[in-house]
Amino acid sequence: MAGRRGGQRAQAPPQLYQSAPHQSEILATSANGRRAAPTTSRIQTAAQTSAYWQDDPATNTTLEADNFSYGMGDTSLPVDVQPPPPVILKKTRNENSDYLLKAFMEFCDEFLDEMLRLEGHGDPIGYTKCAGCAEIAPTFRCTHQLCHGLQLFCKPCIVREHKVLPTHWIEEWQGEFFERCSLQKLGHVIQPGHPPGYNCPTASNVHKDFCVIDLTGIHTVNVRFYECDARIKHRQQLMRVQWWPASVKKPQTCATFAVIRLFQIMNCLGKIAAHDFMRSLNF
């Protein structure tokens, strides 16, 4: 042939593989059963595919039969129809919770103004007259919101209002700002064992620089023990006002029951050491 190199065979065209035809063989015996005559016949119908799978000649894809089913179990029993799976809707997200600080950015100036307002006198109705006697110009206030809020008092009234609250911090107005001071400097004296305001005739001299550790910090207070009943020791007088003395003889330092309970909880749950706990009370 033209264009064919010498020594090369022509390649045969590709052909589809055809399987051998299916045949069946039947043995027929004679009447006396001595002879058997085999008869071979060709099966014309090729093996069909399963009813579950059928080929689509147009797309050359396999289709699933609609009438196919698995015959399992007793068909006389009622069919347990499964309900459709529930549709779970996603919870709508709140943009304010996702971007909490972003929501505050719009009101930065407003919050800053309110913080600066707390550093001053506030409303004129609150600092023109004393909240106690309403006569003297007030210059003192308590730093604890649950005590008297931001009301201003004069010196005698602020001491009288804190007869049973010796561990509160007081702020004094200096003309342009508030400066923190203690009730000890204002003349506050604590008498454990007697009602507030009662002057015991047998009271001892004032113990100055008496240290009290409370939730509000470490305070220096004036304490006057009573001597009307010599059987009651100083440590007992402190215990009766829920102050735990640091020593049994001539105590000069004590801690309130409230701060001891707080330290016990913080130590058990947060493993806070006593040294770190005391440092936190100084702030």
Secondary structure, 3 states (H helix, E strand, C coil): CCCCCCCCCCCCCCCCCCCCCCEEEEEEECCCCCCEEEEEEECCCCCCCCCCEEEECCCCEEEECCCCCCCCCCCCCCCCCCCCCCCCCCCCCCHHHHCHHHHHHCCHHHHHHHHHHHCCCCCHHHHCCCCCCCCCCCCEEECCHHHHCCCCECHHHHHHCCCCCCCCCEEEECCCCEEEECCCCCCCEECCCCCCCCCCCCCCCCEEEEEEEECCEEEEEEECCCCCCCCCCHHHHHHCCCEEECCCCCCCEEEEHHHHHHHHHHHHHHCCCHHHHHHHHCC
